[in-house]
Amino acid sequence: MTSDGDFEIFLVSVPGLESALCGEAKACGFGNPKAVPGGVSLRGRWPDVWRANLELRGASRIFARIESFRVTHLAQLDKRARRVAWRTVLRPDVAFRVEASCKGSRIYHSGAAAQRIETAIREELGAPLAPEADVCIKVRIESDLCTLAVDTSGEPLHKRGHKEAVNKAPMRETLASLFLRQCGYDGREPVVDPMCGSGTFVIEAAEIAAGLKPGRSRHFAFEQLATFDAAAWKKMRAAGDAVHSDLRFYGSDRDAGAIRMSRENAARAGVAEMTTFETHTISDLVAPDGPRGLVIANPPYGDRIGDKARLHALYRALGQTLLTRFAGWRVGLITSDASLAKATGLPFAKPGAPVSHGGLRVTLYVTPPLI
Ligand SMILES: C[S@@+](CC[C@H](N)C(=O)[O-])C[C@H]1O[C@@H](n2cnc3c(N)ncnc32)[C@H](O)[C@@H]1O
C-alpha cells in the first residue's frame, strides 16, 4: 500500500478474456486498468474494491493486494509475514484461511508457505483459522517475489444470487457477460437465445439493459474485513436507479424443464417483465417483431463418439433458420469445434482465441448483421 492509501486491485478473469474484462473496467470508470495474464490490474482504495465486486459483470473474483516482498527461504517468510499490518485489513474476531502457490522460486513447498502465513496471522492478530472461512488470503510466490492478497469476493462472482435452477452445462454469468460484450452488446438492442438452457444469456442481457448491478443481491467477503464501512457500502449499493427499458429479451429451448428454470431464474433476478421464454425447437424459431439485435447461443457440443453427424445436422439447421428468418440480426455462437461453426453456413468473422468453459476450450464466433 502507498502512503495515500491506494493499492493494487486485481480483477481475476477467465484466461483469454483479459482484454474484454479490461474494456469493461474502463467503461465502468476504473482508472487506468491494464490487462495482464489471468486478469486486469488497477490501483484504487477500498471503495473501489467494493464497487468492482458490485458492478463488474465479467470479473471472476476481486483481489486486494496488500503486500509484496522478496523472499528466498521459509524463516525469512515467517519473519516478514509477522511484520505485515494484518490488523489494518483483517479482524481478530473473523475466521480466515490461506491458499498459497509457488512457481520458479526457492520456496517451492506451497503447504509450508501457507503454514507460515497462517501462523503469523494467528499469533500476531489472534484471528481463528478455519478451512471453510469466507476470508481467504492468497499467497503467491513467483520468481522469489511473494505477493499477499485478500480475496474480497468470497463466493465466486458468477454467483449473482438469482440462479437456483440450472440445466445441463450452464454458462457462468461472468463468461456470458464477456461474450455478450465481445458481440458488441451494450444493453441497447434485443437479444435472442434459441437454446437458452437455464437462461443465462437472456437474463444477463436484460439486466444490462435495465442497469441492474450484478452484485446487488449477494454478500461479499469484504463485508467481514477491518476496512469495511457498512454505511458507505449501503449508500453505494443503493446509488444509481435501475433504468427503464422497453426492450425485450427472448429465450427458447426444446426442453420444457429448462424453460421453467429460465422463468424462475428471471423472476428471481427481477427481469421477468422484460423476458419471454418459450418451449420449442430451433425449427420453430422466428425473429421477434420490433428492432433487430443479437442472436447468441451455445448449442450442445457433444462429447460422445457418434454425436458428430447429429450435431452437424443441428448446427446446419440453426444456421439455415437464422439465414432465412433473421436478416439484419448479428449472431454470436459459442462452440468447441470449428467444423460445427462452419456447418451453420453463417458468415463468421475470424474468431479470437479459445477460452476454458466446463473443461473444454470454446470459441466465440460472431457475424456482422445477416443480409
Ligand atoms: C449447452 S446448453 C445451453 C446452456 C445455456 N447457455 C445456459 O447457460 O444454461 C444447450 C441447450 O440446447 C438445447 N437444445 C438442443 N437441441 C435443441 C434444438 N433442436 N432446439 C432447441 N434447443 C435445443 C438443449 O436443451 C440445451 O438446453
The ligand as a Gaussian input file, in Angstrom:
#p B3LYP/6-31G(d) Opt

LIG

0 1
 C      -25.133000     -26.100000     -23.754000
 S      -26.820000     -25.952000     -23.392000
 C      -27.075000     -24.199000     -23.252000
 C      -26.795000     -23.705000     -21.846000
 C      -27.242000     -22.286000     -21.586000
 N      -26.441000     -21.296000     -22.316000
 C      -27.187000     -21.990000     -20.082000
 O      -26.438000     -21.100000     -19.660000
 O      -27.884000     -22.660000     -19.311000
 C      -27.566000     -26.327000     -24.938000
 C      -29.100000     -26.280000     -24.946000
 O      -29.565000     -26.526000     -26.282000
 C      -30.844000     -27.153000     -26.193000
 N      -31.155000     -27.772000     -27.496000
 C      -30.531000     -28.829000     -28.078000
 N      -31.102000     -29.085000     -29.290000
 C      -32.074000     -28.157000     -29.489000
 C      -32.979000     -27.877000     -30.539000
 N      -33.015000     -28.618000     -31.639000
 N      -33.827000     -26.834000     -30.400000
 C      -33.811000     -26.079000     -29.278000
 N      -32.983000     -26.301000     -28.235000
 C      -32.113000     -27.316000     -28.338000
 C      -30.667000     -28.126000     -25.036000
 O      -31.918000     -28.488000     -24.470000
 C      -29.772000     -27.332000     -24.073000
 O      -30.547000     -26.672000     -23.081000

